[in-house]
Structures are given as structure tokens and as C-alpha cells.
Amino acid sequence: MNDFTRWIDLEGAVNVRDLGGLATVDGGTTRPGRVYRSDNLQGLTERDIELLVGELKLRHVVDLRSGAEVSLEGPGPLTAVSEVSIHHHTLFAEGGRHTDVEADTIDADKVLPWQERVEEDLAELRVTGFYYSYLRDRPDSVLAALRVMASDDGAAVVHCAAGKDRTGVVCALALEVAGATREAIVADYTATGERLEGILARLRSSATYRDDLDSRPADDHRPRPEYIEQFLRVLDDRFGGPLPWLASQGWTGADSQALRSRLRD
């Protein structure tokens, strides 16, 4: 399974891809058809639902959006599908009024006080600090989301608004548990940039996100490899890696085995 075929083309969402087919540290690959990542699922069509639920056997949706986003956007079409369970695990770390599209406005000096920093590193540190705040503010939601992704009764999809920041962090942690290489994790994170124009067009059609998005150029929203690299490096330096951080929050060996079994060939 190559990177191109990881994309799932839908009519009502543009940033949907499989977490399968990614290289692992032991020379294998992550398992396709088990866990997907996506942007907002509010616009799914009947054809999309048939593909996701009927063909891909989607049974669990992990919704990382804030309560305000869910309320303002209203119930999505998958909430009416009896085969699908919706799991809302907000990360409560949005930088804009309703979403996380203003990630790079976070003050790195406040959220990363342990780091020595120089001017050229500030962009990475701001976004990294924003990402780290998800773990700091709602570790319970992070662990709950990962546990849903390990469900063995069908496929799961994790999403937020753009499928970039909140989804990117949770998927990076899931891939770490699965033993994906850091290079593969970074590549998965940055792949969202391939669909950025379509993602932003979709979000701008919603009053929930339009004002946040229009305040900055489109390229400011691009996921850059140094952002997720720095985030993972912080976890390495402070905790010995993502897995020790998870363990410090109550993640168990059984949890790791369950998620690894879902995502490994």
C-alpha cells in the first residue's frame, strides 16, 4: 500500500486517509482498513456513508472538536447511522474562537518554559506548545481517543475540523504505539498539506470557522514537518518519549497491545 492509495476520496470530506501502509521500526507496515483520519465529517453524502459504513465497515467516530464546534455545526449525518458510535473527546485547546486554526498565536514562553529558544525556532515552539497543551489540558481525552481507535469491532475514524492539528497529534501518538518510524509519522502529519486548499475551502463555507481562517494567509495553516518533530522531541526530552508520557497518565501495557494489534500487520 503506497502513500497515494492511502487517501479515501469522498464527496463531503477532503482530508481522509488510512493510517495503514506506514513503515514501522521493525521493517513492517501499519495495517490498512482499521483506523482512518479525517477533517470535519459534517458534509458527508449518502454515497460517502455507504462507502465508509458499508464498504469500509466504519463503526467508531472519534470527534476531537470542542463542545462549541459540535453545537454550532449541529449533528453530522453519521449521528443518524445506527451502526456507528460517536465518541466526543474534546481537547479544549483551541486558539481561535471555536477551533485550533490559530495554533501559531500561542505564546511559547508560557507553554514551553523549560526550553531554551532562539528567534528562528519560535514558530515551531509556538505550535509545539499548542500541541503540548492538548496533553496538558485533557490527557483523559487523549487516552480515551486512543482506546476507541483500538476497538476491534470495525474501523474507526478520528477527526477534528481540518484533520490537521488535534487529529495530527492523536494520530502521531497512535502511530508511536504501533511502532511506526518517526519518518513515517512526520510524513503522515505533513500529508494534510496536499489537501490544504480543499480543507480551507470547506471550513470557510462554515461561519464557525470562517473568521479564524480569514485572519491569516492560507500558507500559515500548512503542517510543517518541524512542528510535529519538535512536539515529539519535547516528549522525548521530558518523558523519555510518547509511550512513557502515556504510561504516566494511566495508559497500560494492555492498552498498547490492543492498539498495536489493530494497527499492525
C-alpha positions as CSV (number, residue, x, y, z in Angstrom):
1,M,0.0,0.0,0.0
2,N,1.7,3.2,-1.1
3,D,1.1,6.7,0.2
4,F,-1.1,7.6,-2.8
5,T,-3.6,4.8,-2.2
6,R,-3.9,5.8,1.5
7,W,-6.3,8.6,0.5
8,I,-10.1,7.9,0.7
9,D,-11.9,10.1,-1.8
10,L,-15.2,11.3,-0.5
11,E,-17.7,13.9,-1.8
12,G,-18.2,15.6,1.6
13,A,-14.7,15.5,3.1
14,V,-11.3,16.1,1.6
15,N,-8.6,15.1,4.2
16,V,-9.5,11.4,4.7
17,R,-6.7,8.8,4.7
18,D,-5.9,5.4,6.1
19,L,-3.3,5.0,8.9
20,G,-2.3,1.8,7.2
21,G,0.7,1.3,4.9
22,L,3.2,3.3,7.0
23,A,6.7,1.9,7.8
24,T,7.4,0.5,11.2
25,V,10.7,0.3,13.1
26,D,10.9,-3.5,12.7
27,G,10.6,-3.3,8.9
28,G,6.9,-3.9,8.7
29,T,4.0,-1.6,7.9
30,T,0.9,-0.5,9.7
31,R,-2.3,-2.3,8.9
32,P,-4.8,-0.8,6.4
33,G,-8.5,-0.7,6.8
34,R,-8.5,-0.3,10.6
35,V,-8.1,3.4,11.6
36,Y,-8.7,6.5,9.4
37,R,-8.1,10.2,10.0
38,S,-10.3,13.0,8.6
39,D,-11.4,16.5,8.5
40,N,-14.9,17.6,9.6
41,L,-17.5,14.9,8.7
42,Q,-20.5,17.3,8.7
43,G,-20.8,17.3,4.9
44,L,-20.8,13.5,4.2
45,T,-23.2,12.4,1.4
46,E,-25.3,9.3,1.3
47,R,-22.7,7.8,-1.1
48,D,-19.9,8.7,1.4
49,I,-21.8,7.0,4.2
50,E,-22.3,3.9,2.1
51,L,-18.6,3.7,1.4
52,L,-17.5,4.3,5.0
53,V,-20.1,2.2,6.8
54,G,-20.9,-0.3,4.1
55,E,-17.6,-1.0,2.4
56,L,-15.0,0.1,5.0
57,K,-17.0,-1.1,8.0
58,L,-16.7,2.2,9.9
59,R,-18.1,1.6,13.4
60,H,-16.5,4.3,15.6
61,V,-16.0,8.0,15.2
62,V,-13.6,9.9,17.5
63,D,-14.7,13.6,17.4
64,L,-12.0,15.8,18.8
65,R,-13.8,19.1,18.2
66,S,-14.8,21.4,21.1
67,G,-18.3,21.5,22.5
68,A,-18.8,24.8,20.8
69,E,-17.9,23.4,17.4
70,V,-20.2,20.5,17.8
71,S,-23.1,22.7,19.0
72,L,-22.6,25.3,16.3
73,E,-22.1,22.8,13.5
74,G,-25.1,20.7,14.6
75,P,-25.4,16.9,14.3
76,G,-23.5,15.3,11.5
77,P,-25.0,12.7,9.2
78,L,-23.2,9.8,10.9
79,T,-25.1,10.5,14.2
80,A,-28.1,9.1,12.5
81,V,-26.4,5.8,11.4
82,S,-27.2,3.1,13.9
83,E,-24.1,1.0,13.2
84,V,-21.8,3.9,14.1
85,S,-20.9,5.1,17.7
86,I,-19.8,8.7,18.1
87,H,-17.2,9.4,20.8
88,H,-16.8,13.0,21.6
89,H,-13.4,13.7,23.3
90,T,-12.7,17.4,23.1
91,L,-9.1,18.5,23.7
92,F,-10.3,22.0,24.8
93,A,-7.2,23.8,23.5
94,E,-8.5,25.8,20.6
95,G,-6.7,29.0,19.8
96,G,-9.5,30.7,17.8
97,R,-13.0,31.2,19.0
98,H,-14.2,27.7,18.1
99,T,-11.3,25.8,16.6
100,D,-7.5,25.4,16.6
101,V,-6.8,27.2,13.3
102,E,-4.9,29.9,15.3
103,A,-2.3,27.5,16.6
104,D,0.7,29.6,16.0
105,T,-0.6,32.5,18.1
106,I,0.2,30.6,21.3
107,D,2.9,32.2,23.5
108,A,5.8,29.8,23.6
109,D,7.2,31.4,26.7
110,K,4.1,30.4,28.6
111,V,3.6,26.9,27.4
112,L,7.2,25.8,26.9
113,P,9.1,27.4,29.9
114,W,11.6,24.6,30.0
115,Q,13.0,25.2,26.5
116,E,15.9,27.4,25.5
117,R,14.7,29.2,22.4
118,V,16.1,31.4,19.7
119,E,14.2,33.6,17.2
120,E,14.2,31.1,14.3
121,D,12.7,28.4,16.5
122,L,9.7,30.4,17.7
123,A,7.3,29.2,15.0
124,E,8.0,25.5,15.8
125,L,7.9,26.2,19.6
126,R,4.5,28.0,19.4
127,V,2.8,25.2,17.5
128,T,4.6,22.6,19.6
129,G,3.4,24.4,22.8
130,F,-0.1,24.5,21.4
131,Y,0.1,20.7,20.7
132,Y,1.5,20.0,24.1
133,S,-1.4,21.9,25.7
134,Y,-3.7,19.1,24.4
135,L,-1.8,16.7,26.5
136,R,-1.5,19.0,29.5
137,D,-5.2,20.1,29.5
138,R,-7.0,16.9,28.5
139,P,-4.9,13.8,28.9
140,D,-8.1,11.9,29.7
141,S,-9.5,12.8,26.2
142,V,-6.2,11.8,24.5
143,L,-6.2,8.4,26.2
144,A,-9.9,7.9,25.6
145,A,-9.5,8.6,21.9
146,L,-6.6,6.2,21.6
147,R,-8.7,3.5,23.3
148,V,-11.6,4.0,20.9
149,M,-9.1,3.7,18.0
150,A,-8.1,0.3,19.4
151,S,-11.7,-1.0,19.2
152,D,-11.9,-4.4,17.4
153,D,-15.5,-4.4,16.2
154,G,-14.9,-2.4,12.9
155,A,-12.9,0.5,11.7
156,A,-12.5,3.8,13.5
157,V,-12.0,7.4,12.2
158,V,-10.6,10.2,14.2
159,H,-11.3,13.8,13.2
160,C,-11.4,17.4,14.2
161,A,-12.2,20.4,11.9
162,A,-9.3,20.4,9.4
163,G,-7.9,17.0,10.4
164,K,-4.5,18.6,10.9
165,D,-3.6,19.7,14.5
166,R,-5.7,17.8,17.0
167,T,-6.1,14.8,14.7
168,G,-2.4,15.0,13.8
169,V,-1.3,14.8,17.5
170,V,-3.6,11.9,18.4
171,C,-2.6,10.0,15.2
172,A,1.1,10.6,15.9
173,L,0.7,9.1,19.3
174,A,-1.3,6.1,17.9
175,L,1.4,5.5,15.4
176,E,4.1,5.7,18.0
177,V,2.3,3.0,20.0
178,A,2.1,0.9,16.8
179,G,5.8,1.2,16.3
180,A,5.8,3.4,13.2
181,T,9.0,5.1,12.3
182,R,9.4,8.8,13.1
183,E,9.9,9.5,9.4
184,A,6.5,7.8,8.7
185,I,4.8,9.7,11.4
186,V,6.1,13.0,10.1
187,A,5.1,12.1,6.6
188,D,1.6,11.3,7.7
189,Y,1.3,14.6,9.5
190,T,2.5,16.6,6.6
191,A,0.3,14.8,4.0
192,T,-2.5,17.1,5.0
193,G,-0.7,19.8,3.1
194,E,-1.6,18.0,-0.1
195,R,-5.3,18.7,0.5
196,L,-4.9,22.1,2.3
197,E,-6.7,24.2,-0.4
198,G,-9.8,22.0,-0.3
199,I,-9.7,21.8,3.5
200,L,-9.7,25.6,3.9
201,A,-12.4,26.0,1.2
202,R,-14.7,23.6,3.2
203,L,-14.0,25.3,6.5
204,R,-14.6,28.8,5.0
205,S,-18.0,27.7,4.0
206,S,-18.9,27.5,7.7
207,A,-19.5,30.5,9.9
208,T,-18.0,28.5,12.7
209,Y,-14.5,28.7,11.2
210,R,-14.6,31.5,8.6
211,D,-13.4,34.4,10.8
212,D,-10.5,32.5,12.2
213,L,-9.3,31.3,8.8
214,D,-9.7,34.7,7.1
215,S,-7.4,36.3,9.6
216,R,-4.2,34.7,8.1
217,P,-2.8,33.6,4.7
218,A,-3.6,30.1,3.7
219,D,0.0,29.0,3.8
220,D,0.1,29.8,7.5
221,H,-2.1,26.8,8.1
222,R,0.3,24.4,6.3
223,P,1.5,21.5,8.5
224,R,5.3,21.6,8.5
225,P,7.5,18.7,9.5
226,E,9.4,20.7,12.1
227,Y,6.2,21.2,14.1
228,I,5.5,17.5,14.8
229,E,9.2,16.8,15.0
230,Q,9.6,19.4,17.7
231,F,6.5,18.1,19.6
232,L,7.8,14.6,19.6
233,R,11.3,15.8,20.6
234,V,9.7,17.6,23.6
235,L,8.1,14.3,24.8
236,D,11.4,12.5,24.3
237,D,13.3,15.1,26.3
238,R,10.7,15.5,29.1
239,F,9.3,12.0,29.5
240,G,11.6,9.7,27.6
241,G,9.1,9.5,24.7
242,P,5.4,9.4,23.9
243,L,4.9,6.0,25.4
244,P,6.3,6.9,28.9
245,W,4.1,10.0,28.8
246,L,1.1,7.8,28.1
247,A,2.0,5.5,30.9
248,S,2.3,8.4,33.3
249,Q,-1.4,9.2,32.5
250,G,-2.7,5.6,33.1
251,W,-2.1,4.0,29.7
252,T,-1.4,0.3,30.3
253,G,0.5,-2.4,28.5
254,A,-2.8,-3.9,27.6
255,D,-3.9,-0.7,26.0
256,S,-0.7,-0.6,23.9
257,Q,-1.2,-4.2,22.9
258,A,-4.8,-3.6,21.8
259,L,-3.9,-0.6,19.7
260,R,-0.8,-2.2,18.3
261,S,-2.9,-5.3,17.3
262,R,-5.3,-3.0,15.4
263,L,-2.6,-1.1,13.6
264,R,0.0,-3.8,12.8
265,D,0.2,-6.4,10.1
